[in-house]
Amino acid sequence: MGDVLVTAISDGYFEPTMMEVVRRIPVERAEALQREAFRSAERPRINHVMYLVRSPRYAPILIDAGMGDAWGPTMGTTPAALRALSITSADIGTILLTHLHLDHAAGLTNEAGVPLYPNAEIVVAEDEARFWLDGSAGSRAPEDQRMWFDGARRAMHPYRDRTRFAGGGEVMPDIHAVPLPGHTPGHTGYRLEAGGRSLLIWGDIVHLPQVQAPEPDAGVVFDVDGDQAADTRRRMLDAAAADRLLVAGMHVEFPGFARVARHGHGYRIVPELWAAFQD
């Protein structure tokens, strides 16, 4: 996009059962949609995609940091991907976080809690930080949910003196934060405008694109506010279809870039063609 290069990075995948993950629609409907798309109905593969943004005008930007070593060998491959791109962790100048779920933020530190990005400023929505980090919501959470709050605090603590809180608006040159609440209270997308082109990196608008595009009301167990998440999803799918916008998502099937088309009472996510660049 002009002098801005956006690279999709696979952080791996995980494969829960459909019953474990899908909410708000019958599991049988979700399984049928997966089968129609030639995808596993019993254990859908949820991709994890991070994005590296490079421009001669600023140090490399990472949008989300991945899972790190928190969930086993099929996830946490962002550091290896960066090395393959000849990017060291010390090169990263800014990390824009879509939200503070572990698969997006746990990769900020290693297992010992040491920060992996020694020179990076962290940008996160103020509402997001307040919900996960101030302690009150975590203390009221059920026991089986407290790991999410503990993990967010563990990931963010080493960066407490270099964290910038954002709402909407420009957070970096050509990059604007777009509030997309519901999945989490401060869930945020990032819209890039450069070289006469636009790209919206929409975070976790969908986790199961073959299910949630045709059935936007379908939610996932990770949604903090399922009703708001569904409203935001339908609004963003509709806007992307109307504007023919190039989108990217953390759980859109790798390499993560796509278009959205209206289809029946729902939508269809159409993968963008691969585009490889040699530096």
N, C-alpha and C positions, 0 to 999 in steps of 0.2 A: 504494500500500500504506500506508494511514493517511496520515501526513505525509511519506512517502517516495515520490518519483517516479523511476521507472527508465525511461530513454530509450535505445532502440536506435539506434546510429550506424553507418551503413555506412562501412567503411574501404575498400570496393571489392571486387575479386575478381581471381583469376587462373585461367588455364585450361591446366593441364598435360595431357599425354596420359595416358590411363589407365595405360599401361604404365610411365610415369615415376613414378606416385604410389602405385598400389595394391600391397599386399604380403599374403602369407599365404593368399590365395585365388586361384584362377585368374583371370587378367585377363578371360577370356571370361565368367565368372560375373558379375563386376562390371559388364561392359558390358551383359549381359542385364538386370540389375537396373536399370541406368540407363534402358535403352530402355523397360522396363515402366513406369517412372515418368515417361515423356515427357521425359527429360533426355538430353543429349548423352552418347553412349557413348565417342566418340573423344577429345573434349576436355571433360571434366566441368568445370563452373564451380564453383570453390570460393569461397564467400562469406566475407568478413571482416567481422565485426560486433563493435563495441566497445560498452560500456555506460556511460552517465552516470547517476550516482545523486545526487539532490538532496533535501535536507531542510532545514527552517529551523534544525535543531540543529547543522549543521556545514557547512563550505565544500563546494562540489561535489566529488564523487569520480569519478574516471575508472577504469574497470576495463579495463586494457590500453590501450596508446597507439598501436597500429596500426603500419603499415609505414614511415610517413614517405615519403621520396623514394627508397627503396632499390631498388624493383622496378618502376619504370615508371609510366605514366600511368593504369593502371586501379586503382591502389592508393594508399593514403596520404591518403584524403579526410577523415580525422577532424578536422583543424583547420578545414576549411571547414564541416563539419557543426556544430562547436561555435560558429563565428561565426554560422551561421544560427539558432542557439538563443540568440544574444546572450550567449554565454559566451566570455570571453577566456581565453587560456592562463594568465594571471596569477590568474584566479579559482579555478583548480583547487587544492584544498588537499591532496588525497591521490590517489595513483595506486596501485591494487591490481593487481599483476601476477600473472596466472595462471602464466606461465613466461617464459623469456627467449629464445624463438625470435624471429627478427627481425620477423616479421609482428605481434608483440605488443609489442615493446620498442624497435625501431629508431626509432619515432616519438617517442621521448623527446628526441631531439636533431635538429638540422638537418644538412645535408650537411657543414657545417664543424665539427660536433661541439659546437655551442652548445646548451645545454639550452633546450627550448621551454617548460618549465613552471617558472618561476622561484621559485614559492612552494610547490611540491608536495613532500610527503614521499612516498617510494617505499616500498611494502611488498611484500616478496617472501619466499618460503620460504627458510630458511637452506640446506637441501639443494640448492635450485636455484642459489643464488648460489655455493655451494662448487663445484658441478660446472662451471659456465660461466666463473667469474671467477678461480679461484685458479691457473689456468695448467697444472696437472698433467694434467688430462683433455685439454685442448686440445693439449698437446705430444705426446700419444700418438695423437691423431686422425689419420685419413688426410688427405692434403693437400686433397682436395676438400671436407672437412668443417670445415676450420679457419676458414672465413669465418663460421660460426655462432658460434664462440667469440670471434673478433675483433670481430664485430658486437655481441655482448652486452657485452663489455668497453667498447667505444666508447660504447654507449648509456648504460651505468650509471656510467661514470667521473665525469661532472660532478655526479652525485647522491650521491657516496660519503659525504658528511658529513650527508646527510639521508635515509639508507636505514634502514628498520627491518626486521629479520628476524623472520619469523613461522613458527610450526609450525601447529598447529590452534588452535581456540578463537577468542574474540572479538578482532577487529582494529579494529573501529569500532563505535559504538553500533548494535545490531541486525544487525551483519554478522559472520559467523563464517567463518574459513578452514577449508576441508575438503580435507585431503591426498588427491590423486588421482594417485599416482605411476604411471609407466610411459611415457607419452608423453615426459616428461622426468623426471629423478629427483625434482624438487620441484614437479611440476605440481600446481596448487592450484585448487580451485573456491571460490566464495564464496556462502554461504547467507544470504539476507536474511530476517528475520522482523520484520514490522511490520504494524500495522493488522489483526491476526488472520490475515494471509496469509503464505505462504512462497514464496520463489523461490530456486532453485539455479542460479547462473551457473557452468556446469561446464567452461568453457574448451574444450579440444580433445578432449573425449570422442569426438566424431565429426568427421571432415572431409568425408566423403561420406555424408550422412544416408540417402540412398536405397539405399546399399550396406551401410553398417555397422550400421544398425538391423536389417535382416533377417538379416545375416551378421555378428554381433558379433566373430567371429574375424578379420574383415578388418582389416588394418592399413594404415598408410601409411609411405612411405619416411622420414618425419620422426620416427617413433617411435624413441626411444633404446633402450627395452626392449620389443620387440613383444609378448612373452608377457605381461608385466605390464600393458601397456596394454590388451590384449584382456581380461584378467581384470578390470581396473578398469572397462572399458567395460560388460561384461556385468553386473557388480555394480551399476553406477549405473543402467543401463537397467532392470534388474529392480526396484531400489528406487523409481525414479521411477514405474514402472508400478504397483507395489503401493500406493504412497502417493498416487497420482494427483497427483503433484507438478508444479507449473509449473516448467519448466526454461528456460534460455537458454544458447546456446552461441555461441562465436566463429565457428563454421563451420556452424551451423544456418542454413538459407536465410532471408535477410532477410525480416521484421524480427527473427528469431532466437528468439522466444518459442514454446514448444511444450509439448505433453504427450506421454507415451509410453504405448503400449498393447502388450500381448503379442500376437504374431501368428505362428502356427505355431511353429517352433523358435526364432524370433527375436522381433523387436519392430517396431513401426511408430511413426515420429515424426509426430505430428499437429500442424500449425501452429496456434498460438493466433490467434484473430481479431484483426485490427488494432484498436487503441484509440488514438485521437488526443486529445491534451489541449491546450487553449489556455490559456497562462498569462495 
